[in-house]
Amino acid sequence: MKNIVLVAAFVFLGYTFISEKPPTPDTPAVVEGAVTAALRSASSSDRKLVSSMYTSMADIIERDAATQQISTTGIWRRCHSSALRLAFGGTSLPGKYPGLDTAVEQVLSQSFTLDDVAMTPELRAAIAAGCREVAKQSGG
């Protein structure tokens, strides 16, 4: 009788692995934990700064649906670059965590192509989701 709980736990655990569906070409896998790994040695305040920045960027791309000032991915990249310089320029954060820039790009690259394409509602949602994933992995 004691072992029944243990057996049930193993069966449940095994079922959760079996029932997971692999990502399909239309739903690319997000790079799990790349930002988390890059920020492993980060202070909670640095994590919070990164998280806040990407939560704000998600909000910006979603709100822009009404005005459509960000009409292409090229404009999005310029906004992202400017936001990074404004948010972190003059702080100790740039270069403090080696690999953070690459990790963020890995996560965001799952959201849109390097080609300069017109912004669509689906693309806006994907970019916002990518930004929120960076924020989530930052743990802020």
C-alpha positions, 0 to 999 in steps of 0.5 A, a space after each residue: 500500500 505504501 508503494 501505490 503513491 510512489 507508483 502513481 507519482 511515476 505514472 503521472 510523471 511519465 504521462 506528462 512527458 508522453 503527452 507533451 507535443 513537440 513544436 511544429 513549424 508554425 509554433 517554433 520552440 522558444 529558447 528555454 532559459 538562455 536569458 536565465 543562464 546569462 543572468 545567473 550571476 545577476 543581482 535581483 535589481 539587474 534582473 528587475 531592470 531587464 525584466 521591466 525593459 522587456 515588459 515595457 517593450 511588449 506593451 509598446 508593440 501591442 499599443 502601437 497596433 492602434 497607431 501603427 508607427 512601428 510598421 515593419 520589423 526594421 522599425 521595430 529593431 531601431 526602436 528596440 536598439 534605441 530603447 536599450 540605449 535609453 534604458 541602460 546607457 550610462 548604467 553598469 549593465 552593458 557588458 556586465 553579463 557576457 552572453 546576455 545580448 546573444 541570449 536575448 537575440 536567441 529568444 527574440 529571433 523565435 518571434 520574427 525574421 531578420 528580413 524587413 517585413 510589414 508588421 501584422 497583428 500576428 507578428 505584433 503578438 509574436 514579438 510581444 510574446 518574445 519580449 515577455 519571454 525575455 522578461 520572464 526568463 529575467 526573473 524580475 
